[in-house]
């Protein structure tokens, strides 16, 4: 829908019964976030908090809380944007099926940036302490903006063409930030804002930054889209919102062009970054389900805080997935999924697994066409494809990449994770199919590695016919050595077991000497060490979260019958993954009990939240 403002969006959602108003006073300190998490988990509506404790601005959450509601927000434009993606893949489709693209001129007409002298966002000014002080988790270092749209331009080539709009974490208060004068900015090393930052350092200049909050939802979604370098998020937002994006281009006191401001945003925090200075940012409860700890990051020296007269503050809450940002991932896949095979040769499908925190686990289906006449097929083209995948933007953050040959099962659905894992474990050869990258970069938010941004990656590539049938029950005459507790079959072929105070290498040696070493032959090629086997085996989401957020491949993988041949590591028996919590890991996210009791009271019969979850 081509909304002109967030206010129009809220009214439309309310009219169609996708939004509920909460008139009771709600505290932005932990309370609003816990309500959001519970309503999201229940598949509930968007929420408009009209009475925010200590703040005059209303807050709205869960706008993207279900994939159906996300599609509803863009119901008039999704199909048109998909058509643009189709033509990006194959421009010849326009001549073959002209009727299919009758709406294309309307979409192209909207894809421009309209310069405006002023806009609603410039109507009023305020200070940082008057904004909603949203805190989502007990150990968070202060209040955060959780749906920011951070706008920068390349210092060497200013202008819309070389701009970047990204959703980077913004800390409003706490730590060493000067009240009402500074806010923290947290962005990962591969993002485009980092390129702009590096150019500012080279030029010895401050980097102008505008942080937009609110406005029509098209710009919010565009800020998280993994668009190719050089493709403007503003133009994509125009296509998605079915109307040009209006930008105010202010003039500095010296008459020079200032950094543009999104005219229809609800708020804009404007200032500059001194690229040579940093301050501690965090902690922050993040989307892997753990805290992102305190580290040195750039900060914004705030010059103005603009807002519209009827401003609404949108927010979301991140934490152990699934959360509201899951809908972002789903809609992004719907829009851009078909284009992936045209970008990376040999790729049929890619799936970043939300339950594992997105970046820790990437599944892929590729082609294995090299040496088709060979009597025994093994991964070759798949490895070339894997290297290409790990060289692509956000895909480069993957810690585990599991890739299989599509020719072995053309019907395999990459989103059917149990079926994918079964397919891989039936075919994988631990002597040949493990490919490590050591001492490399991993996601900033992943604390399973050896240091900040430091860790390893593992590609598991499997091709060829089935090697084994997977076990579903542990035979009664098998037993683990003393000290191993509560073994359980989590999925066909995967056993989770508890073990304390032993390194993974010692475990591999212990199991090699016992009868459990034969598990690989009898259908259990993977053993996972966990802190709580009942929890890990209870649901697929639990298993994925535990394995892939709590292990660093090079440090936490061992096996039975380990060998090294020409620097290639493999094992003849089951693979052993240590997915226990280690001392250097960040703490998991846990709610404040007092806040939970308060929310329980609000949700009781007769309370303002009754029936929402």
C-alpha positions as CSV (number, residue, x, y, z in Angstrom):
1,X,0.0,0.0,0.0
2,X,1.4,3.4,-0.9
3,X,1.1,5.0,2.5
4,X,2.0,8.7,2.8
5,X,2.9,8.4,6.5
6,X,3.1,6.1,9.4
7,X,-0.1,7.6,10.7
8,X,-1.9,6.6,7.5
9,X,-0.5,3.1,7.9
10,X,-1.7,2.8,11.5
11,X,-5.2,4.0,10.6
12,X,-5.4,1.5,7.8
13,X,-4.2,-1.4,10.0
14,X,-6.8,-0.4,12.7
15,X,-9.6,-0.2,10.1
16,X,-8.8,-3.7,8.9
17,X,-8.5,-5.0,12.5
18,X,-4.7,-5.6,12.3
19,X,-3.9,-3.2,15.1
20,X,-5.1,-2.8,18.7
21,X,-4.8,0.4,20.8
22,X,-3.4,0.0,24.4
23,X,-4.7,2.9,26.5
24,X,-3.2,1.8,29.8
25,X,0.1,3.3,30.9
26,X,3.0,1.1,29.7
27,X,6.6,1.6,30.8
28,X,9.1,1.7,27.9
29,X,11.7,0.3,30.3
30,X,11.4,-3.5,29.7
31,X,7.5,-3.6,30.0
32,X,6.7,-2.6,26.4
33,X,9.3,-5.1,25.0
34,X,8.0,-8.0,27.0
35,X,4.4,-7.3,25.8
36,X,5.7,-7.1,22.2
37,X,7.5,-10.5,22.5
38,X,4.4,-12.2,23.9
39,X,2.0,-10.7,21.4
40,X,4.4,-11.7,18.6
41,X,4.7,-15.2,19.8
42,X,0.9,-15.5,19.9
43,X,0.6,-14.3,16.3
44,X,-1.2,-11.2,17.6
45,X,-1.9,-7.7,16.1
46,X,0.2,-4.6,15.8
47,X,0.1,-2.6,19.0
48,X,-0.3,1.2,19.4
49,X,0.7,2.3,22.9
50,X,-1.0,5.6,23.4
51,X,0.1,6.2,27.1
52,X,3.8,5.8,27.4
53,X,5.2,6.3,30.8
54,X,7.4,9.4,31.0
55,X,7.0,10.3,27.3
56,X,4.4,12.2,25.3
57,X,5.0,10.3,22.0
58,X,2.9,7.2,21.3
59,X,4.7,4.0,20.3
60,X,3.7,1.3,17.8
61,X,5.1,-2.2,17.6
62,X,4.6,-5.5,15.8
63,X,3.8,-3.8,12.4
64,X,5.6,-6.6,10.7
65,X,4.7,-9.2,13.3
66,X,3.3,-11.8,10.8
67,X,4.2,-12.5,7.2
68,X,0.6,-12.0,6.2
69,X,0.5,-8.6,7.8
70,X,3.8,-7.7,6.1
71,X,2.3,-8.7,2.8
72,X,-0.8,-6.7,3.6
73,X,1.3,-3.5,4.2
74,X,2.7,-3.8,0.6
75,X,-0.3,-5.5,-1.0
76,X,-0.4,-3.0,-3.9
77,X,3.3,-3.1,-4.8
78,X,4.8,-6.6,-4.0
79,X,3.8,-8.1,-7.3
80,X,5.1,-5.1,-9.2
81,X,8.5,-5.3,-7.4
82,X,8.7,-9.0,-8.1
83,X,8.2,-8.2,-11.8
84,X,11.1,-5.8,-11.6
85,X,13.2,-8.6,-10.1
86,X,12.1,-10.9,-12.9
87,X,13.3,-8.4,-15.5
88,X,16.6,-8.0,-13.7
89,X,17.1,-11.7,-14.1
90,X,15.9,-11.9,-17.8
91,X,15.1,-8.6,-19.6
92,X,13.8,-10.7,-22.5
93,X,10.8,-11.7,-20.5
94,X,9.2,-8.3,-21.3
95,X,9.1,-9.1,-25.0
96,X,7.9,-12.7,-24.4
97,X,5.1,-11.8,-22.0
98,X,4.2,-8.1,-22.4
99,X,0.8,-8.4,-20.7
100,X,2.5,-9.7,-17.5
101,X,4.3,-6.3,-17.2
102,X,1.5,-3.9,-17.9
103,X,2.0,-2.3,-14.5
104,X,5.7,-1.7,-15.1
105,X,5.4,2.0,-16.3
106,X,3.5,2.9,-13.0
107,X,6.3,1.3,-10.9
108,X,9.0,3.0,-12.9
109,X,7.2,6.4,-12.7
110,X,7.3,6.2,-8.9
111,X,11.0,5.3,-8.7
112,X,12.5,8.8,-8.2
113,X,13.5,11.1,-5.4
114,X,11.6,14.3,-5.1
115,X,13.4,17.3,-3.6
116,X,11.2,19.2,-1.1
117,X,11.8,22.5,0.6
118,X,10.4,21.2,3.9
119,X,8.4,18.4,5.2
120,X,6.3,17.2,8.2
121,X,9.4,15.9,10.0
122,X,10.8,19.5,10.2
123,X,7.8,20.9,12.0
124,X,9.1,20.5,15.5
125,X,12.4,20.0,17.5
126,X,13.0,18.2,20.8
127,X,15.8,16.6,22.7
128,X,16.9,13.0,23.1
129,X,15.6,12.6,26.6
130,X,12.1,13.4,25.4
131,X,12.1,10.4,23.0
132,X,10.8,7.0,24.2
133,X,13.5,5.4,26.3
134,X,13.0,1.9,25.1
135,X,14.9,-0.8,26.9
136,X,14.3,-4.4,25.8
137,X,16.4,-6.6,28.1
138,X,17.5,-6.2,31.7
139,X,21.3,-6.0,30.9
140,X,20.9,-3.6,28.0
141,X,23.3,-0.6,28.4
142,X,20.6,2.0,28.0
143,X,17.7,2.9,25.7
144,X,17.9,1.9,22.0
145,X,16.3,2.8,18.7
146,X,15.4,-0.6,17.3
147,X,13.9,0.4,13.9
148,X,16.3,3.1,12.8
149,X,17.0,4.1,9.2
150,X,20.6,5.5,9.2
151,X,21.4,7.7,6.1
152,X,24.9,8.6,4.9
153,X,26.5,9.6,1.7
154,X,29.9,8.8,0.3
155,X,32.2,11.8,1.2
156,X,34.0,11.5,-2.2
157,X,30.8,11.5,-4.2
158,X,28.0,13.1,-2.2
159,X,24.4,12.8,-3.6
160,X,21.6,10.3,-3.6
161,X,23.3,8.0,-6.1
162,X,26.0,7.1,-3.6
163,X,24.0,7.1,-0.5
164,X,23.3,4.3,2.0
165,X,20.3,3.6,4.1
166,X,20.9,0.9,6.7
167,X,19.3,-0.4,9.9
168,X,22.2,0.0,12.3
169,X,21.8,-0.2,16.1
170,X,21.5,3.2,17.8
171,X,22.0,3.7,21.6
172,X,20.1,6.7,22.9
173,X,21.4,6.8,26.4
174,X,23.7,5.2,29.0
175,X,27.4,4.4,29.1
176,X,29.6,7.5,28.6
177,X,27.4,9.3,26.1
178,X,26.8,12.9,27.0
179,X,23.1,13.3,27.7
180,X,21.2,15.0,24.8
181,X,24.4,15.4,22.9
182,X,25.6,12.0,21.8
183,X,24.2,8.6,20.7
184,X,26.0,5.4,19.9
185,X,26.2,3.8,16.5
186,X,26.9,0.1,16.0
187,X,27.5,-1.3,12.5
188,X,29.2,-4.4,11.2
189,X,32.4,-4.2,9.3
190,X,31.0,-5.2,5.9
191,X,28.2,-2.6,5.7
192,X,28.2,0.3,3.3
193,X,28.3,2.9,6.0
194,X,31.7,1.4,6.9
195,X,32.9,2.4,3.4
196,X,31.7,6.0,4.0
197,X,33.3,6.0,7.4
198,X,36.7,4.9,5.9
199,X,36.5,7.6,3.2
200,X,35.8,10.2,6.0
201,X,38.9,9.0,7.8
202,X,41.0,9.3,4.7
203,X,39.7,12.8,4.0
204,X,40.2,13.9,7.7
205,X,36.5,15.0,7.9
206,X,33.5,14.3,10.1
207,X,30.8,12.1,8.5
208,X,27.3,13.7,8.4
209,X,24.6,11.2,9.5
210,X,20.8,11.4,9.7
211,X,18.9,8.8,11.7
212,X,15.3,8.6,10.5
213,X,12.6,6.9,12.7
214,X,9.2,6.1,11.4
215,X,7.6,7.2,8.2
216,X,5.9,4.9,5.7
217,X,6.9,1.3,6.2
218,X,8.5,1.1,2.7
219,X,11.6,2.9,3.8
220,X,11.9,0.7,7.0
221,X,11.9,-2.4,4.9
222,X,14.3,-0.9,2.3
223,X,16.8,-0.2,5.1
224,X,17.2,-3.9,5.8
225,X,17.2,-5.1,2.2
226,X,20.5,-6.7,1.1
227,X,20.6,-4.6,-2.1
228,X,23.7,-4.7,-4.4
229,X,26.3,-1.9,-4.1
230,X,25.1,1.0,-6.2
231,X,21.4,0.3,-6.1
232,X,19.7,3.0,-4.0
233,X,17.6,2.0,-1.0
234,X,15.7,5.2,-1.6
235,X,14.6,4.1,-5.1
236,X,13.7,0.7,-3.9
237,X,11.5,2.3,-1.2
238,X,9.9,4.4,-3.9
239,X,9.0,1.3,-5.9
240,X,7.8,-0.5,-2.8
241,X,5.8,2.5,-1.6
242,X,4.4,3.3,-5.0
243,X,5.4,7.0,-4.7
244,X,8.5,9.1,-5.0
245,X,10.6,9.5,-1.8
246,X,10.5,13.1,-0.7
247,X,13.9,14.4,0.6
248,X,14.6,17.8,2.1
249,X,18.0,19.1,1.2
250,X,19.0,21.7,3.8
251,X,21.7,24.3,3.5
252,X,24.5,24.8,6.0
253,X,25.4,28.1,7.5
254,X,27.9,28.5,4.8
255,X,25.3,27.9,2.0
256,X,26.6,24.4,1.2
257,X,24.4,21.4,0.6
258,X,23.5,19.6,3.8
259,X,22.7,16.0,4.3
260,X,19.2,15.2,3.0
261,X,16.4,14.5,5.5
262,X,13.5,12.2,4.7
263,X,10.5,14.6,4.7
264,X,7.9,12.0,5.8
265,X,9.8,10.4,8.6
266,X,8.3,10.8,12.1
267,X,11.7,11.7,13.7
268,X,15.2,12.6,12.5
269,X,18.3,12.7,14.7
270,X,20.9,14.7,12.8
271,X,24.6,15.1,13.5
272,X,28.1,14.0,12.6
273,X,30.5,11.2,13.4
274,X,34.2,12.1,14.2
275,X,35.6,8.9,12.6
276,X,38.7,9.0,14.8
277,X,36.7,8.8,18.0
278,X,34.8,5.9,19.7
279,X,33.0,5.2,22.9
280,X,31.7,2.0,24.6
281,X,28.4,0.9,23.1
282,X,26.2,-1.9,24.5
283,X,25.4,-4.3,25.9
284,X,22.3,-5.1,23.9
285,X,20.1,-8.2,23.7
286,X,20.5,-9.3,20.2
287,X,19.0,-11.5,17.5
288,X,21.2,-14.5,18.3
289,X,19.5,-14.9,21.6
290,X,22.4,-13.5,23.7
291,X,23.7,-10.1,24.7
292,X,26.0,-8.3,22.3
293,X,28.6,-7.1,24.8
294,X,30.1,-3.6,25.3
295,X,32.7,-2.6,22.7
296,X,34.1,0.6,21.3
297,X,32.1,2.0,18.4
298,X,31.6,5.3,16.7
299,X,29.1,7.8,18.1
300,X,27.0,10.6,16.7
301,X,27.5,14.2,18.0
302,X,23.8,15.3,17.8
303,X,22.9,18.7,16.4
304,X,19.1,18.4,15.9
305,X,16.2,16.2,16.9
306,X,13.3,16.9,14.5
307,X,9.8,15.4,14.6
308,X,6.4,15.8,13.1
309,X,3.6,17.2,15.2
310,X,1.7,13.9,15.3
311,X,4.8,11.7,15.5
312,X,4.6,8.0,16.4
313,X,7.7,6.1,17.6
314,X,7.9,2.6,15.9
315,X,9.9,-0.1,17.6
316,X,10.6,-3.8,17.5
317,X,12.3,-6.2,19.9
318,X,15.0,-8.6,18.9
319,X,16.1,-11.7,20.8
320,X,16.3,-15.5,20.3
321,X,14.4,-16.1,17.0
322,X,11.8,-16.2,15.9
323,X,11.0,-12.5,16.6
324,X,9.4,-9.8,14.5
325,X,12.5,-9.5,12.3
326,X,11.8,-13.0,11.1
327,X,9.1,-11.4,8.8
328,X,11.8,-9.2,7.3
329,X,13.8,-12.3,6.3
330,X,10.7,-14.0,4.8
331,X,9.6,-11.0,2.7
332,X,13.2,-10.3,1.6
333,X,13.4,-14.0,0.4
334,X,10.1,-13.6,-1.5
335,X,11.3,-10.5,-3.3
336,X,15.0,-11.3,-3.9
337,X,15.2,-15.2,-3.7
338,X,14.7,-15.7,-7.5
339,X,17.7,-13.4,-8.3
340,X,20.3,-15.4,-6.3
341,X,21.0,-18.0,-9.0
342,X,21.8,-15.2,-11.5
343,X,24.3,-13.7,-9.1
344,X,26.1,-16.9,-8.1
345,X,26.6,-19.5,-10.8
346,X,25.6,-23.0,-9.8
347,X,23.3,-22.0,-6.9
348,X,19.8,-23.3,-7.0
349,X,18.6,-22.1,-3.6
350,X,20.0,-20.5,-0.4
351,X,18.4,-20.3,3.1
352,X,19.7,-18.4,6.1
353,X,18.2,-20.3,9.0
354,X,16.4,-17.9,11.3
355,X,16.1,-20.4,14.2
356,X,20.0,-20.5,14.3
357,X,20.3,-16.7,14.4
358,X,20.4,-16.3,10.6
359,X,24.2,-15.8,10.1
360,X,25.5,-18.9,12.0
361,X,23.9,-21.4,9.7
362,X,23.4,-21.2,5.9
363,X,21.9,-24.0,3.8
364,X,22.4,-24.2,0.1
365,X,21.5,-26.4,-2.9
366,X,23.9,-26.3,-5.8
367,X,24.9,-28.1,-8.9
368,X,27.5,-30.9,-9.1
369,X,28.3,-31.1,-12.9
370,X,32.1,-31.4,-12.8
371,X,33.4,-34.7,-14.2
372,X,29.9,-36.2,-14.8
373,X,31.4,-39.4,-16.2
374,X,33.2,-40.2,-13.0
375,X,32.3,-43.5,-11.4
376,X,32.2,-42.0,-7.9
377,X,30.7,-38.5,-7.5
378,X,32.2,-36.2,-4.8
379,X,31.8,-32.5,-4.1
380,X,33.8,-30.4,-6.6
381,X,31.6,-27.8,-8.2
382,X,29.9,-27.5,-4.8
383,X,33.1,-26.2,-3.3
384,X,33.6,-23.6,-6.0
385,X,30.0,-22.5,-5.4
386,X,30.6,-22.5,-1.6
387,X,33.5,-20.1,-2.0
388,X,31.4,-17.8,-4.1
389,X,28.6,-17.8,-1.6
390,X,31.0,-16.9,1.2
391,X,32.2,-13.9,-0.8
392,X,28.7,-12.3,-1.1
393,X,27.8,-9.4,1.2
394,X,25.9,-10.6,4.3
395,X,26.3,-14.3,3.2
396,X,30.0,-13.8,4.1
397,X,29.0,-13.8,7.7
398,X,27.9,-17.5,7.6
399,X,29.7,-19.7,10.1
400,X,28.4,-23.0,8.9
401,X,27.6,-23.5,5.3
402,X,25.9,-26.8,4.5
403,X,25.6,-27.4,0.7
404,X,24.3,-30.4,-1.2
405,X,23.9,-31.3,-4.9
406,X,20.5,-30.7,-6.3
407,X,20.9,-33.5,-8.8
408,X,20.7,-36.0,-6.0
409,X,17.2,-35.0,-5.2
410,X,15.5,-32.5,-7.5
411,X,12.5,-32.3,-5.1
412,X,14.5,-31.3,-2.0
413,X,13.0,-28.2,-0.4
414,X,15.7,-26.1,1.2
415,X,13.1,-24.7,3.7
416,X,12.3,-28.2,5.0
417,X,15.2,-28.3,7.4
418,X,14.7,-31.8,8.8
419,X,14.5,-33.2,5.2
420,X,17.6,-31.2,4.2
421,X,19.6,-32.4,7.2
422,X,18.5,-36.0,6.6
423,X,19.6,-35.7,2.9
424,X,23.0,-34.4,3.9
425,X,23.7,-36.9,6.8
426,X,22.7,-39.8,4.6
427,X,25.4,-38.8,2.1
428,X,28.1,-37.0,3.9
429,X,31.6,-38.5,4.1
430,X,33.4,-37.1,7.1
431,X,36.8,-38.2,5.6
432,X,36.3,-35.9,2.6
433,X,33.5,-33.4,3.0
434,X,34.6,-31.1,5.8
435,X,36.3,-27.9,4.7
436,X,37.5,-25.4,7.4
437,X,38.5,-21.8,7.2
438,X,40.4,-20.9,10.3
439,X,41.3,-17.6,11.9
440,X,38.9,-15.6,9.8
441,X,36.1,-13.1,10.4
442,X,32.7,-14.0,11.7
443,X,29.6,-11.9,12.7
444,X,30.3,-9.1,15.2
445,X,27.4,-10.4,17.3
446,X,28.7,-14.0,17.5
447,X,30.7,-14.7,20.7
448,X,31.4,-18.3,20.0
449,X,34.7,-17.4,18.3
450,X,38.2,-16.7,19.5
451,X,37.7,-12.9,19.8
452,X,35.7,-9.9,18.5
453,X,34.9,-10.6,14.9
454,X,37.3,-13.6,15.0
455,X,36.5,-17.2,14.6
456,X,36.2,-19.9,11.9
457,X,33.9,-21.3,9.2
458,X,33.0,-24.8,8.1
459,X,31.7,-25.8,4.7
460,X,30.1,-29.3,4.7
461,X,29.5,-30.3,1.1
462,X,27.8,-33.6,0.2
463,X,27.1,-35.2,-3.1
464,X,26.4,-38.6,-4.5
465,X,24.2,-41.6,-3.5
466,X,23.1,-42.5,0.0
467,X,25.8,-43.9,2.2
468,X,23.8,-44.9,5.2
469,X,20.3,-45.2,6.7
470,X,19.9,-42.9,9.7
471,X,19.1,-44.2,13.1
472,X,16.1,-43.0,15.1
473,X,16.6,-45.0,18.3
474,X,19.7,-45.7,20.4
475,X,20.2,-49.5,20.6
476,X,19.7,-50.8,24.1
477,X,23.0,-52.6,24.2
478,X,25.0,-49.5,23.4
479,X,26.2,-47.2,26.1
480,X,28.3,-44.1,26.5
481,X,31.3,-44.2,28.9
482,X,31.0,-42.9,32.4
483,X,30.4,-39.2,32.7
484,X,28.0,-39.0,29.7
485,X,24.4,-38.4,30.7
486,X,21.0,-38.4,29.2
487,X,21.7,-39.3,25.5
488,X,18.8,-38.5,23.2
489,X,18.0,-38.8,19.5
490,X,17.3,-35.2,18.5
491,X,16.8,-35.9,14.8
492,X,17.4,-39.0,12.7
493,X,21.2,-39.5,12.8
494,X,21.9,-37.0,15.5
495,X,22.4,-37.8,19.2
496,X,22.7,-35.1,21.9
497,X,24.3,-36.0,25.2
498,X,25.4,-34.1,28.3
499,X,29.0,-34.0,29.4
500,X,30.8,-31.7,31.7
501,X,34.4,-30.6,32.4
502,X,36.0,-32.3,29.4
503,X,37.3,-30.8,26.2
504,X,35.9,-31.8,22.9
505,X,39.2,-33.4,21.9
506,X,39.2,-35.5,25.0
507,X,35.6,-36.6,24.2
508,X,36.7,-37.7,20.8
509,X,39.4,-39.8,22.3
510,X,37.1,-41.3,25.0
511,X,34.4,-42.3,22.5
512,X,37.0,-43.8,20.1
513,X,37.9,-46.3,22.8
514,X,34.3,-47.3,23.5
515,X,31.6,-49.2,21.6
516,X,30.0,-45.9,20.7
517,X,32.6,-45.5,18.0
518,X,30.5,-47.8,15.8
519,X,27.5,-45.4,15.8
520,X,28.5,-44.0,12.5
521,X,28.1,-47.4,10.9
522,X,24.7,-47.8,12.5
523,X,23.1,-44.6,11.4
524,X,24.3,-41.9,13.8
525,X,27.0,-39.9,12.1
526,X,26.7,-36.9,14.5
527,X,27.1,-36.5,18.3
528,X,26.4,-33.2,19.9
529,X,27.6,-32.3,23.4
530,X,25.1,-30.1,25.2
531,X,24.3,-28.7,28.6
532,X,20.7,-29.9,28.6
533,X,19.9,-32.7,26.2
534,X,16.1,-32.6,27.0
535,X,16.0,-29.0,26.0
536,X,18.1,-29.5,22.8
537,X,16.1,-32.5,21.7
538,X,12.7,-31.0,22.5
539,X,12.2,-29.0,19.3
540,X,14.0,-28.4,16.0
541,X,14.4,-24.7,16.8
542,X,16.1,-25.6,20.2
543,X,18.5,-27.9,18.4
544,X,19.5,-25.5,15.7
545,X,19.9,-22.6,18.2
546,X,22.1,-24.7,20.6
547,X,24.4,-26.2,17.9
548,X,25.1,-23.3,15.7
549,X,25.2,-20.4,18.2
550,X,27.4,-22.2,20.8
551,X,30.1,-23.6,18.6
552,X,33.1,-22.3,16.7
553,X,33.9,-25.0,14.1
554,X,37.7,-25.0,14.3
555,X,37.7,-25.1,18.2
556,X,34.6,-27.1,18.9
557,X,34.5,-29.9,16.4
558,X,36.3,-33.2,16.9
559,X,35.4,-36.7,15.8
560,X,36.0,-40.4,16.2
561,X,39.0,-41.7,14.2
562,X,40.5,-38.3,13.6
563,X,43.2,-37.9,10.9
564,X,45.0,-35.2,9.1
565,X,46.1,-35.9,5.5
566,X,47.9,-33.1,3.6
567,X,46.5,-30.6,6.0
568,X,43.0,-31.9,5.4
569,X,41.1,-32.8,8.6
570,X,38.6,-35.6,8.7
571,X,37.4,-38.5,10.8
572,X,36.4,-42.1,10.1
573,X,33.6,-42.2,12.8
574,X,30.9,-39.9,14.0
575,X,31.5,-36.1,14.0
576,X,31.4,-34.6,17.5
577,X,30.3,-31.0,18.0
578,X,30.7,-29.3,21.3
579,X,27.7,-27.0,21.7
580,X,28.0,-26.4,25.4
581,X,28.2,-22.9,26.8
582,X,31.8,-21.8,27.4
583,X,33.1,-19.2,29.8
584,X,33.8,-16.7,26.9
585,X,30.3,-16.8,25.5
586,X,27.9,-13.9,26.0
587,X,25.0,-14.5,28.5
588,X,21.7,-15.6,27.1
589,X,18.6,-13.3,27.3
590,X,16.4,-13.8,30.3
591,X,13.4,-11.6,31.2
592,X,13.1,-9.7,34.5
593,X,10.8,-11.7,36.8
594,X,9.2,-8.6,38.3
595,X,8.3,-7.2,34.8
596,X,7.0,-10.6,33.8
597,X,4.6,-10.6,36.8
598,X,3.5,-7.1,35.9
599,X,2.7,-8.2,32.3
600,X,0.9,-11.2,33.7
601,X,-1.4,-8.9,35.7
602,X,-2.1,-6.7,32.7
603,X,-3.1,-9.8,30.7
604,X,-5.4,-11.2,33.4
605,X,-9.1,-11.2,32.8
606,X,-10.4,-7.7,32.9
607,X,-6.9,-6.3,32.2
608,X,-6.0,-4.1,29.2
609,X,-4.0,-6.9,27.6
610,X,-6.5,-9.7,28.1
611,X,-7.0,-11.8,25.1
612,X,-3.9,-10.6,23.2
613,X,-1.7,-13.6,24.2
